[in-house]
Amino acid sequence: MKKPKTTFGRRAFLRTLGGGVVGGGATWAAGQLTGEASALPASYQDRRKAAYQPNSPEVQNFYRVNRYPATK
């Protein structure tokens, strides 16, 4: 059985697809670099505040769950 002749090769297709991904990624990265960093703390006091909060619900839940007996 003969394979039909393709006019657009697999390698050419993947090369075109890869070029679009790289170009799109570069555009996204450039947009991220020019934007203002909104995740930075607003003041000096916020930077000095401890990130670990021992009484937070997440931390209490972590230690509560880790007290469960080990299953074998």
N, CA, C and O atoms as CSV, one atom per row, in Angstrom:
chain,resi,resn,atom,element,x,y,z
A,1,MET,N,N,0.844,-1.179,0.000
A,1,MET,CA,C,0.000,0.000,0.000
A,1,MET,C,C,0.888,1.240,0.000
A,1,MET,O,O,1.818,1.341,0.799
A,2,LYS,N,N,0.604,2.172,-0.885
A,2,LYS,CA,C,1.416,3.382,-1.014
A,2,LYS,C,C,0.896,4.479,-0.089
A,2,LYS,O,O,-0.312,4.661,0.066
A,3,LYS,N,N,1.814,5.189,0.508
A,3,LYS,CA,C,1.426,6.338,1.327
A,3,LYS,C,C,1.150,7.528,0.431
A,3,LYS,O,O,1.855,7.742,-0.556
A,4,PRO,N,N,0.131,8.304,0.765
A,4,PRO,CA,C,-0.111,9.502,-0.046
A,4,PRO,C,C,0.995,10.534,0.169
A,4,PRO,O,O,1.527,10.658,1.273
A,5,LYS,N,N,1.335,11.263,-0.871
A,5,LYS,CA,C,2.388,12.276,-0.788
A,5,LYS,C,C,1.855,13.488,-0.026
A,5,LYS,O,O,0.816,14.049,-0.373
A,6,THR,N,N,2.568,13.870,0.994
A,6,THR,CA,C,2.170,15.053,1.754
A,6,THR,C,C,2.912,16.266,1.206
A,6,THR,O,O,4.088,16.186,0.852
A,7,THR,N,N,2.213,17.370,1.144
A,7,THR,CA,C,2.844,18.583,0.626
A,7,THR,C,C,3.535,19.371,1.737
A,7,THR,O,O,4.413,20.191,1.469
A,8,PHE,N,N,3.143,19.124,2.961
A,8,PHE,CA,C,3.720,19.832,4.088
A,8,PHE,C,C,4.295,18.780,5.029
A,8,PHE,O,O,3.540,18.039,5.658
A,9,GLY,N,N,5.608,18.705,5.134
A,9,GLY,CA,C,6.261,17.650,5.897
A,9,GLY,C,C,6.088,17.804,7.402
A,9,GLY,O,O,5.794,18.885,7.912
A,10,ARG,N,N,6.275,16.704,8.079
A,10,ARG,CA,C,6.129,16.690,9.526
A,10,ARG,C,C,7.162,17.591,10.190
A,10,ARG,O,O,6.829,18.331,11.116
A,11,ARG,N,N,8.398,17.541,9.736
A,11,ARG,CA,C,9.446,18.379,10.330
A,11,ARG,C,C,9.172,19.859,10.106
A,11,ARG,O,O,9.397,20.677,10.998
A,12,ALA,N,N,8.694,20.200,8.933
A,12,ALA,CA,C,8.379,21.606,8.661
A,12,ALA,C,C,7.233,22.077,9.555
A,12,ALA,O,O,7.233,23.212,10.032
A,13,PHE,N,N,6.260,21.197,9.776
A,13,PHE,CA,C,5.142,21.545,10.647
A,13,PHE,C,C,5.617,21.785,12.072
A,13,PHE,O,O,5.244,22.778,12.697
A,14,LEU,N,N,6.449,20.866,12.590
A,14,LEU,CA,C,6.945,21.020,13.957
A,14,LEU,C,C,7.861,22.227,14.097
A,14,LEU,O,O,7.856,22.895,15.131
A,15,ARG,N,N,8.640,22.508,13.070
A,15,ARG,CA,C,9.511,23.681,13.102
A,15,ARG,C,C,8.671,24.956,13.173
A,15,ARG,O,O,9.003,25.877,13.919
A,16,THR,N,N,7.593,25.013,12.406
A,16,THR,CA,C,6.702,26.179,12.420
A,16,THR,C,C,6.012,26.302,13.772
A,16,THR,O,O,5.898,27.395,14.327
A,17,LEU,N,N,5.556,25.178,14.290
A,17,LEU,CA,C,4.876,25.180,15.582
A,17,LEU,C,C,5.824,25.627,16.685
A,17,LEU,O,O,5.436,26.423,17.541
A,18,GLY,N,N,7.057,25.133,16.683
A,18,GLY,CA,C,8.040,25.512,17.693
A,18,GLY,C,C,8.396,26.985,17.632
A,18,GLY,O,O,8.592,27.614,18.671
A,19,GLY,N,N,8.482,27.542,16.445
A,19,GLY,CA,C,8.785,28.966,16.309
A,19,GLY,C,C,7.682,29.835,16.898
A,19,GLY,O,O,7.961,30.887,17.473
A,20,GLY,N,N,6.444,29.409,16.759
A,20,GLY,CA,C,5.332,30.167,17.332
A,20,GLY,C,C,5.326,30.129,18.841
A,20,GLY,O,O,4.983,31.117,19.490
A,21,VAL,N,N,5.705,28.988,19.410
A,21,VAL,CA,C,5.742,28.856,20.862
A,21,VAL,C,C,6.848,29.718,21.446
A,21,VAL,O,O,6.633,30.391,22.453
A,22,VAL,N,N,8.020,29.711,20.837
A,22,VAL,CA,C,9.139,30.511,21.332
A,22,VAL,C,C,8.810,31.993,21.210
A,22,VAL,O,O,9.067,32.762,22.136
A,23,GLY,N,N,8.250,32.395,20.090
A,23,GLY,CA,C,7.901,33.808,19.912
A,23,GLY,C,C,6.834,34.257,20.886
A,23,GLY,O,O,6.896,35.369,21.410
A,24,GLY,N,N,5.846,33.395,21.135
A,24,GLY,CA,C,4.796,33.732,22.090
A,24,GLY,C,C,5.326,33.809,23.503
A,24,GLY,O,O,4.910,34.667,24.282
A,25,GLY,N,N,6.253,32.907,23.842
A,25,GLY,CA,C,6.853,32.936,25.174
A,25,GLY,C,C,7.694,34.177,25.392
A,25,GLY,O,O,7.695,34.740,26.486
A,26,ALA,N,N,8.410,34.611,24.365
A,26,ALA,CA,C,9.231,35.821,24.487
A,26,ALA,C,C,8.342,37.045,24.664
A,26,ALA,O,O,8.679,37.953,25.424
A,27,THR,N,N,7.218,37.075,23.973
A,27,THR,CA,C,6.288,38.198,24.120
A,27,THR,C,C,5.704,38.221,25.517
A,27,THR,O,O,5.592,39.287,26.121
A,28,TRP,N,N,5.329,37.060,26.043
A,28,TRP,CA,C,4.770,36.992,27.390
A,28,TRP,C,C,5.807,37.437,28.421
A,28,TRP,O,O,5.472,38.182,29.342
A,29,ALA,N,N,7.065,36.992,28.284
A,29,ALA,CA,C,8.112,37.344,29.234
A,29,ALA,C,C,8.397,38.840,29.197
A,29,ALA,O,O,8.620,39.449,30.243
A,30,ALA,N,N,8.393,39.438,28.016
A,30,ALA,CA,C,8.637,40.877,27.915
A,30,ALA,C,C,7.515,41.648,28.593
A,30,ALA,O,O,7.766,42.673,29.226
A,31,GLY,N,N,6.298,41.177,28.472
A,31,GLY,CA,C,5.170,41.827,29.133
A,31,GLY,C,C,5.269,41.715,30.642
A,31,GLY,O,O,4.875,42.637,31.357
A,32,GLN,N,N,5.792,40.595,31.141
A,32,GLN,CA,C,5.934,40.409,32.577
A,32,GLN,C,C,7.034,41.302,33.145
A,32,GLN,O,O,6.922,41.775,34.277
A,33,LEU,N,N,8.083,41.536,32.381
A,33,LEU,CA,C,9.188,42.350,32.877
A,33,LEU,C,C,8.838,43.824,32.924
A,33,LEU,O,O,9.362,44.552,33.767
A,34,THR,N,N,7.972,44.279,32.044
A,34,THR,CA,C,7.652,45.694,32.024
A,34,THR,C,C,6.565,46.060,33.018
A,34,THR,O,O,6.415,47.235,33.351
A,35,GLY,N,N,5.797,45.080,33.504
A,35,GLY,CA,C,4.731,45.354,34.462
A,35,GLY,C,C,5.295,45.651,35.840
A,35,GLY,O,O,6.439,45.307,36.137
A,36,GLU,N,N,4.493,46.289,36.678
A,36,GLU,CA,C,4.915,46.605,38.032
A,36,GLU,C,C,4.816,45.365,38.902
A,36,GLU,O,O,3.875,44.586,38.756
A,37,ALA,N,N,5.762,45.168,39.797
A,37,ALA,CA,C,5.753,44.004,40.671
A,37,ALA,C,C,4.740,44.232,41.783
A,37,ALA,O,O,4.993,45.010,42.702
A,38,SER,N,N,3.620,43.573,41.709
A,38,SER,CA,C,2.568,43.789,42.692
A,38,SER,C,C,2.708,42.873,43.900
A,38,SER,O,O,2.013,43.079,44.895
A,39,ALA,N,N,3.579,41.871,43.853
A,39,ALA,CA,C,3.714,40.943,44.962
A,39,ALA,C,C,4.697,41.448,46.023
A,39,ALA,O,O,4.824,40.822,47.075
A,40,LEU,N,N,5.378,42.538,45.781
A,40,LEU,CA,C,6.329,43.052,46.751
A,40,LEU,C,C,5.605,43.712,47.916
A,40,LEU,O,O,4.536,44.291,47.725
A,41,PRO,N,N,6.168,43.637,49.123
A,41,PRO,CA,C,5.531,44.270,50.280
A,41,PRO,C,C,5.465,45.783,50.113
A,41,PRO,O,O,6.323,46.386,49.469
A,42,ALA,N,N,4.449,46.379,50.692
A,42,ALA,CA,C,4.225,47.808,50.520
A,42,ALA,C,C,5.144,48.649,51.391
A,42,ALA,O,O,5.519,49.749,50.986
A,43,SER,N,N,5.516,48.179,52.557
A,43,SER,CA,C,6.305,49.017,53.449
A,43,SER,C,C,7.402,48.200,54.130
A,43,SER,O,O,7.489,46.981,53.981
A,44,TYR,N,N,8.226,48.913,54.875
A,44,TYR,CA,C,9.317,48.272,55.597
A,44,TYR,C,C,8.780,47.348,56.683
A,44,TYR,O,O,9.350,46.282,56.916
A,45,GLN,N,N,7.711,47.730,57.345
A,45,GLN,CA,C,7.122,46.901,58.397
A,45,GLN,C,C,6.614,45.572,57.830
A,45,GLN,O,O,6.733,44.535,58.483
A,46,ASP,N,N,6.060,45.598,56.644
A,46,ASP,CA,C,5.585,44.358,56.029
A,46,ASP,C,C,6.740,43.427,55.696
A,46,ASP,O,O,6.591,42.207,55.767
A,47,ARG,N,N,7.876,43.982,55.337
A,47,ARG,CA,C,9.032,43.150,55.029
A,47,ARG,C,C,9.605,42.511,56.285
A,47,ARG,O,O,10.151,41.409,56.213
A,48,ARG,N,N,9.498,43.166,57.425
A,48,ARG,CA,C,10.056,42.647,58.671
A,48,ARG,C,C,9.139,41.632,59.337
A,48,ARG,O,O,9.584,40.879,60.203
A,49,LYS,N,N,7.878,41.596,58.952
A,49,LYS,CA,C,6.915,40.697,59.577
A,49,LYS,C,C,7.272,39.243,59.251
A,49,LYS,O,O,7.664,38.929,58.128
A,50,ALA,N,N,7.134,38.381,60.225
A,50,ALA,CA,C,7.453,36.968,60.014
A,50,ALA,C,C,6.462,36.336,59.051
A,50,ALA,O,O,5.260,36.593,59.125
A,51,ALA,N,N,6.963,35.519,58.162
A,51,ALA,CA,C,6.089,34.848,57.207
A,51,ALA,C,C,5.409,33.643,57.849
A,51,ALA,O,O,4.308,33.264,57.450
A,52,TYR,N,N,6.056,33.048,58.831
A,52,TYR,CA,C,5.494,31.879,59.508
A,52,TYR,C,C,4.570,32.347,60.613
A,52,TYR,O,O,4.993,33.067,61.517
A,53,GLN,N,N,3.328,31.948,60.547
A,53,GLN,CA,C,2.347,32.297,61.571
A,53,GLN,C,C,1.947,31.001,62.283
A,53,GLN,O,O,1.165,30.221,61.739
A,54,PRO,N,N,2.474,30.758,63.495
A,54,PRO,CA,C,2.244,29.470,64.148
A,54,PRO,C,C,0.789,29.212,64.526
A,54,PRO,O,O,0.397,28.055,64.681
A,55,ASN,N,N,-0.002,30.232,64.674
A,55,ASN,CA,C,-1.398,30.037,65.063
A,55,ASN,C,C,-2.353,30.069,63.880
A,55,ASN,O,O,-3.568,30.127,64.075
A,56,SER,N,N,-1.837,30.034,62.673
A,56,SER,CA,C,-2.714,30.051,61.508
A,56,SER,C,C,-3.420,28.706,61.378
A,56,SER,O,O,-2.884,27.685,61.811
A,57,PRO,N,N,-4.607,28.689,60.791
A,57,PRO,CA,C,-5.343,27.423,60.645
A,57,PRO,C,C,-4.581,26.377,59.831
A,57,PRO,O,O,-4.690,25.183,60.109
A,58,GLU,N,N,-3.818,26.806,58.837
A,58,GLU,CA,C,-3.074,25.856,58.019
A,58,GLU,C,C,-2.010,25.144,58.835
A,58,GLU,O,O,-1.837,23.932,58.707
A,59,VAL,N,N,-1.295,25.882,59.672
A,59,VAL,CA,C,-0.232,25.288,60.480
A,59,VAL,C,C,-0.841,24.368,61.542
A,59,VAL,O,O,-0.329,23.273,61.777
A,60,GLN,N,N,-1.914,24.799,62.173
A,60,GLN,CA,C,-2.560,23.961,63.172
A,60,GLN,C,C,-3.072,22.664,62.557
A,60,GLN,O,O,-2.960,21.603,63.170
A,61,ASN,N,N,-3.633,22.740,61.350
A,61,ASN,CA,C,-4.118,21.552,60.663
A,61,ASN,C,C,-2.961,20.616,60.319
A,61,ASN,O,O,-3.103,19.398,60.431
A,62,PHE,N,N,-1.826,21.160,59.905
A,62,PHE,CA,C,-0.652,20.347,59.575
A,62,PHE,C,C,-0.217,19.526,60.781
A,62,PHE,O,O,-0.008,18.318,60.666
A,63,TYR,N,N,-0.080,20.171,61.934
A,63,TYR,CA,C,0.370,19.451,63.115
A,63,TYR,C,C,-0.697,18.498,63.633
A,63,TYR,O,O,-0.362,17.445,64.176
A,64,ARG,N,N,-1.955,18.834,63.482
A,64,ARG,CA,C,-3.036,17.944,63.900
A,64,ARG,C,C,-3.003,16.657,63.078
A,64,ARG,O,O,-3.106,15.561,63.631
A,65,VAL,N,N,-2.861,16.787,61.774
A,65,VAL,CA,C,-2.844,15.624,60.896
A,65,VAL,C,C,-1.597,14.780,61.126
A,65,VAL,O,O,-1.664,13.555,61.031
A,66,ASN,N,N,-0.464,15.402,61.425
A,66,ASN,CA,C,0.772,14.653,61.639
A,66,ASN,C,C,0.798,13.929,62.980
A,66,ASN,O,O,1.699,13.124,63.216
A,67,ARG,N,N,-0.147,14.186,63.851
A,67,ARG,CA,C,-0.237,13.425,65.098
A,67,ARG,C,C,-0.979,12.114,64.910
A,67,ARG,O,O,-1.007,11.292,65.827
A,68,TYR,N,N,-1.580,11.895,63.750
A,68,TYR,CA,C,-2.287,10.643,63.498
A,68,TYR,C,C,-1.289,9.492,63.579
A,68,TYR,O,O,-0.119,9.665,63.235
A,69,PRO,N,N,-1.735,8.324,64.027
A,69,PRO,CA,C,-0.803,7.175,64.075
A,69,PRO,C,C,-0.423,6.727,62.656
A,69,PRO,O,O,-1.211,6.832,61.716
A,70,ALA,N,N,0.777,6.241,62.543
A,70,ALA,CA,C,1.273,5.784,61.240
A,70,ALA,C,C,0.576,4.490,60.853
A,70,ALA,O,O,0.379,3.608,61.688
A,71,THR,N,N,0.201,4.380,59.578
A,71,THR,CA,C,-0.419,3.154,59.078
A,71,THR,C,C,0.629,2.328,58.364
A,71,THR,O,O,1.491,2.864,57.668
A,72,LYS,N,N,0.550,1.013,58.540
A,72,LYS,CA,C,1.548,0.140,57.896
A,72,LYS,C,C,0.892,-0.849,57.011
A,72,LYS,O,O,1.569,-1.665,56.387
